[in-house]
Amino acid sequence: MELYVFNEELLNRKQSKVLYNTFVDACYLPKPVSSELYDTSENGIAKQVQSYFKDELIFYHSLIISNVLVKTTLSMHGKLVADSCISFSFNDNQIKYGLIRAIVRSKEDTVRLFIEELAEKKPGSSRINFKIHDEQFQLPNIFIFKCSKIFYIKHPQFILKKHAVICKPGNCVTVLEYPNLKDSS
């Protein structure tokens, strides 16, 4: 139990509620950012997400929900997208993978994630398979997807897991699934 408590303290030190001091819609939010940081062209992220709402939106790069930090792809560094790949509950029995493109808050204090779905190139092709000595193996917890340009608006409570991700040229995304949300940070 002592080791568990120590590990939890180490994992929790990465998030600072000093920076995330606004509590709205079950989420801790940092200071807002300008919508101008997002693509404001006709088909850009800012315009797309705004089309779902009547009032003006407030944009954020990150939030904390249930002690888990998630970020948008806009706050990525290098080839890795930090804390922006998630699996989420799509409906009662369906799970989808996606990248968080924007985090917004409306004037009515509802927080929503603007998520781009990650899709399989061909149905059933997202898993990595290999053969050794005439025996077929499948790697668990590693998936290969492509960005789909299909977007969803979801409340952060629909997040099931956060994943590590590697973005590759050609719209290809490798998703690494870890056992829990904190491990994938």
N, C-alpha and C positions, 0 to 999 in steps of 0.2 A: 504494500500500500504506500510506503514511503517513496519508493521509486516511481509509482504512478503519479503521486502528487508532485514530485520533482519534475517529471516529464511534462505534466500539464502546465506547470509554471513556465517552463522553457518555451513551450508551444504558444502559450498565451501572451508572452512578452512581445511578440511580433506586432500585436495590435495595440493601439493607444487610444483610449476613449477620450483623451484630452483633445485629440484632433477630431474625433467623431463625437461631438457634444450635442448634436441636435437629434432628438429621438422623435421619429415620425413614422407612423404606420408600421410599428414593430421593428424599425430599422434605425441604426445609428448612422447619421450622415455627416460628412465633413463640410467644409465650406463649398458652396456651389462654384461652378466654372461657367465661363461664357459659352453660349451655344455656338459662337463663332469658331470655337476650337474643333467643332464637328463639321463635317461636310455640309455646307448650307446651300449647295447647288440644288437644282430642281429635283433630282433623284438622289440627293445626298441623305445621310443618316438623320440629320437634324430635321429636314423637311418631312422625311418618311414618318418619323416618330411623332412629329407635331400633327400630322394628318389624323391620328387616332384620338386627338383631344381637341376640345373647343377652346379652352383657355391657354394662355402662354405657359410654357413649361420651364422648370428650373432644372438645369443639367448638373450631374455629378460624375466624377471619375470612379468613385468607389462607394461602398457601404459595408456596414457590419450587421449581419443578422444571425442571431443565435450564436454569438461569439465567433462567427466565421466571416473573414474578409473576402469580398469579391470586388473585382475591378472590371473596367471596360477594356476593349482591345485598343482603345486610343492611348491608354497608359502603358503600352507595351514597350519593352526594351529588347533590341536585337531581334533574333529569330524566335524567341520564346514569348508567348503571350502570358503575362503574369496574372494568375487568378481570374481569368475571364472565361474559361471553358467549364461548362457545367452539363450535368444531365438533369432534366427537369420532368416533372409530371405533366404530360400533355393532356390527358384525360384520365378517366378512372383506371384504365389498365394499360396505358401506353406511356413509354419512356422515350424521350428524344434527347439528343445531344445538341449543344449549341454554343455559340460564342456571344458574350454580352457585348453588344455594340454601343449601347447607351443606357444610362441610369437616369431616370427623370422623376420629378415630383410635380404634381399639378397644384393649382391654387387651393384645391380641396384637401390637400395633404395626403394624397394617395401616391405611393412610391411604386414605380413599375420598371421592369427590365425590358429593354428592346433587344430581343435575342434573334440571331441568325441561325437557322437550323443547319446542322452538319448532316449531310446525307451520304449514303453509300453510293459508290460509283455504279455498282450493279447490286441488286438485292442479294444479301448473304455474303457479300465480298469484303466486308469491313474487318474481318478477322484475319490474322496472319497464320497461314498454314505452311507446314514443311514436312518433309518425309525423311526418315532415317531408317535404313535397313528395312525397306518395304513396310514400315509402320508410319501411319499418318498422325501428326501432332498438330494441335491448335494452341497458339499462345493465348492464355487468358489475360484479360485486362489491358490489351493493346488493340486499338482500332485504327483503321485508316479510313478517313472520310474526305469529302470535298465540301467547300462552301456552296450553299444552294441558292442564295439570294431569296430565300423564303424567310419571312420575319414573323415573330410573335411578340405580343405584349403580355407579360406575366408578372404577377406579384412575386417578390423574392421568396416567399414561403413555399413556392413550388419547386425550389431548388432541392434536388435529391442528393447530388454529390458534386464536388468540385474536382476538376481533373487538371493534370499537367498536360501541356500540349506543345507540339512542335509544328510550326507552320513551314511548309516547304514550297518552293516555286511550283507553279502550275496549279494553284488553288487546292493543293493537297494538304491535309491536316492529319497528323498522327496524335491520337489521344491516348494518354497513359492513365489508367484508372487505379487509384490507390484505395486502401481499405476505408479511409474516412476523410472528412473534409479538412481536418487540420494537417494530415500528413501530406496532402497535395499542395499545400501552400509553399 
